[in-house]
Structures are given as C-alpha cells and as structure tokens.
Amino acid sequence: MSKYYCYILSNKNRTVLYIGYTEDLQQRLEEHKNGKGAVFTKKYNSIDLIHFEEFELKKEAKSREKQLKNWHKEWKWNLIKEFNPELKKIELK
C-alpha cells in the first residue's frame, strides 16, 4: 500500500517555508536538492526537510497541503516546533 506525505522545507537560515505533498518523499527531496523541484525551492534554496506528515490516501495529503498553505506563518512555525523544536534538518533513512 502506498503512503503519501505532506512536507515542509526551509532554507539554511529558516527564513522561508515551502509546503508540498508527494508519494515518494525521498525522491522528491532529491529533486528539490538537485534544482528539479519547485521554482520556489530553487530560488530560495529551501531544501531542508523540517517537518512531514504521513497519510494513507493521496487526497488526505493534498488536503493537508492546502490547509497548511492557508495557515498564518506563525501557526506553521508552531506546528513545526511542536515536533522539531530545534528546527533541525530531518534526515530520512
């Protein structure tokens, strides 16, 4: 069974956030890292994974992405800090 992910990336200085969703998180992170992801992540060098959530259904991940994109920036940072208080880059295995 496939899993889907809603994820948040940031730049080195943690000044910008990028929110997306995907079925293959590892591959998508590689695409962002190699400049083949979104134009935004390339422009702002937002390639550090700082938060992600896992879903069973694609529509749930897409819905969560839309929800988070509509949140105030402060709410997004509070969500991230709840699970990653030091805002460290998450390394996938």
Secondary structure, 3 states (H helix, E strand, C coil): CCCEEEEEEECCCCCCEEEEEECCHHHHHHHHHCCCCCHHHHHHCCCEEEEEEEECCHHHHHHHHHHHHCCCHHHHHHHHHHHCCCCCCCCCC
